[in-house]
């Protein structure tokens, strides 16, 4: 005779199997790891930003984007991969209530990657002076083999290394 497990008994059994190692739970990715993304607003109050085109009517002022930190996150190179994609997490704050990201332009010359990230602000607009924290995920163009690189973002250099999983 078969007996039905109650949902509470099932959850207890499932939990004990996970603790004992019978079920492999993948560890959560951290902010420093390739592929980790946060949509919306994070615990630190930063909103994830996407670049959208400006409306065709408003005139804008353009300037280099302000940012505070850059985390360069290459994917893991395994035996099957010779080169991998690299993504960059840029954290900053908009200086007022009107500014927004405008455009990102990338150029690559060997192991040097030049990136220009610009903001826009409507000309003549009266904007509240309030810092608005943001995060922006940038996928670098191309793939990157094992080696040392330099990302130059708006005139600041950020060196990084792509390593194999055994390094």
C-alpha positions as CSV (number, residue, x, y, z in Angstrom):
1,X,0.0,0.0,0.0
2,X,1.4,3.4,-1.0
3,X,1.1,6.3,1.3
4,X,0.9,10.0,0.0
5,X,3.5,12.4,1.4
6,X,2.2,15.6,2.9
7,X,3.6,18.8,1.4
8,X,5.4,19.5,4.7
9,X,7.0,16.1,4.8
10,X,8.1,16.5,1.2
11,X,9.7,19.9,1.9
12,X,11.5,18.5,4.9
13,X,12.8,15.5,2.9
14,X,13.8,17.8,0.0
15,X,15.7,20.1,2.4
16,X,17.5,17.3,4.1
17,X,18.6,15.9,0.7
18,X,19.9,19.3,-0.3
19,X,21.9,19.6,3.0
20,X,23.3,16.1,2.7
21,X,24.5,16.8,-0.8
22,X,22.1,14.6,-2.7
23,X,20.8,17.6,-4.7
24,X,23.4,19.9,-6.2
25,X,22.4,23.5,-5.7
26,X,24.4,25.9,-7.9
27,X,25.9,28.8,-6.0
28,X,24.4,32.2,-6.7
29,X,26.5,34.4,-8.9
30,X,28.1,37.5,-7.4
31,X,28.2,40.9,-8.8
32,X,31.8,40.3,-9.9
33,X,30.9,37.3,-12.1
34,X,30.1,37.2,-15.8
35,X,26.3,36.9,-16.4
36,X,25.1,38.2,-13.1
37,X,22.5,40.9,-13.8
38,X,20.1,42.8,-11.6
39,X,16.9,44.2,-13.2
40,X,15.2,47.2,-11.7
41,X,16.4,48.6,-8.5
42,X,19.0,46.8,-6.3
43,X,19.4,46.7,-2.6
44,X,22.0,49.5,-2.8
45,X,19.4,51.8,-4.5
46,X,20.9,51.6,-8.0
47,X,18.5,51.4,-11.0
48,X,19.7,49.3,-13.9
49,X,19.7,51.6,-17.0
50,X,19.3,50.8,-20.7
51,X,20.3,53.3,-23.3
52,X,17.3,54.6,-25.3
53,X,17.3,57.0,-28.2
54,X,16.4,60.6,-27.5
55,X,13.2,62.1,-28.7
56,X,13.6,63.9,-32.0
57,X,12.2,67.3,-30.7
58,X,14.3,68.1,-27.7
59,X,17.7,69.7,-28.0
60,X,20.4,68.2,-25.7
61,X,23.8,68.9,-24.2
62,X,26.1,65.9,-24.3
63,X,29.0,65.2,-21.9
64,X,31.1,62.2,-20.7
65,X,29.1,60.0,-18.3
66,X,30.1,60.2,-14.7
67,X,30.7,56.9,-12.9
68,X,32.2,55.7,-9.7
69,X,33.2,52.0,-10.2
70,X,33.9,49.7,-13.1
71,X,33.9,45.9,-12.7
72,X,35.2,44.0,-15.7
73,X,33.8,40.5,-15.9
74,X,35.2,38.0,-18.4
75,X,33.4,34.7,-18.9
76,X,35.3,31.6,-17.8
77,X,37.6,30.0,-20.3
78,X,37.4,26.3,-20.3
79,X,39.2,23.6,-22.3
80,X,36.7,23.9,-25.1
81,X,36.9,27.7,-25.5
82,X,39.8,29.7,-26.9
83,X,38.2,33.2,-26.4
84,X,35.3,34.4,-24.4
85,X,33.0,37.4,-24.2
86,X,33.6,40.1,-21.6
87,X,31.0,42.4,-19.9
88,X,31.5,45.5,-17.8
89,X,29.4,46.6,-14.9
90,X,29.5,50.4,-14.6
91,X,28.1,52.1,-11.5
92,X,27.6,55.8,-11.2
93,X,25.1,58.5,-10.4
94,X,23.3,60.9,-12.6
95,X,23.9,64.5,-11.3
96,X,20.3,65.6,-11.6
97,X,16.8,64.6,-12.4
98,X,17.0,65.1,-16.1
99,X,20.3,63.5,-17.2
100,X,20.4,60.1,-18.8
101,X,22.8,57.8,-20.6
102,X,22.9,58.7,-24.3
103,X,25.4,56.5,-26.2
104,X,28.3,54.1,-25.9
105,X,30.9,53.8,-28.6
106,X,33.6,51.1,-28.6
107,X,36.8,50.7,-30.5
108,X,39.4,47.9,-30.1
109,X,43.0,47.9,-31.1
110,X,44.6,44.6,-30.1
111,X,44.6,44.5,-26.3
112,X,43.3,48.1,-25.8
113,X,39.6,48.7,-25.8
114,X,38.5,52.4,-26.0
115,X,35.0,53.1,-24.7
116,X,33.2,56.4,-24.7
117,X,30.0,56.6,-22.6
118,X,28.1,59.8,-22.9
119,X,25.1,61.4,-21.1
120,X,22.6,63.8,-22.3
121,X,20.6,66.6,-20.6
122,X,17.9,68.7,-22.2
123,X,19.1,72.2,-22.9
124,X,17.5,74.9,-20.8
125,X,15.7,72.4,-18.6
126,X,15.2,73.1,-14.9
127,X,16.2,69.9,-13.2
128,X,16.3,69.0,-9.5
129,X,19.8,68.7,-8.2
130,X,19.5,65.1,-6.9
131,X,21.9,62.2,-7.3
132,X,20.3,59.2,-9.0
133,X,22.5,56.1,-8.6
134,X,22.6,53.8,-11.7
135,X,24.2,50.6,-13.0
136,X,24.8,49.9,-16.6
137,X,25.8,46.6,-18.1
138,X,28.1,46.9,-21.2
139,X,28.9,43.9,-23.4
140,X,32.3,44.5,-25.0
141,X,32.4,43.8,-28.7
142,X,34.2,40.6,-29.8
143,X,35.8,37.8,-27.8
144,X,38.9,37.9,-25.7
145,X,41.7,35.2,-25.5
146,X,43.8,34.6,-22.4
147,X,45.9,37.7,-21.7
148,X,46.1,41.2,-20.3
149,X,44.0,44.0,-21.6
150,X,43.3,47.7,-20.9
151,X,39.8,49.2,-21.0
152,X,39.9,52.9,-21.4
153,X,36.5,54.3,-20.3
154,X,36.2,58.1,-20.8
155,X,39.9,58.6,-20.4
156,X,40.4,56.4,-17.3
157,X,42.3,53.1,-17.8
158,X,41.0,49.9,-16.2
159,X,43.4,46.9,-16.7
160,X,42.0,43.4,-16.7
161,X,43.2,39.9,-17.3
162,X,41.4,37.0,-19.0
163,X,42.5,33.7,-17.4
164,X,41.7,30.0,-17.9
165,X,39.7,28.3,-15.2
166,X,42.9,26.6,-14.0
167,X,44.9,29.8,-13.4
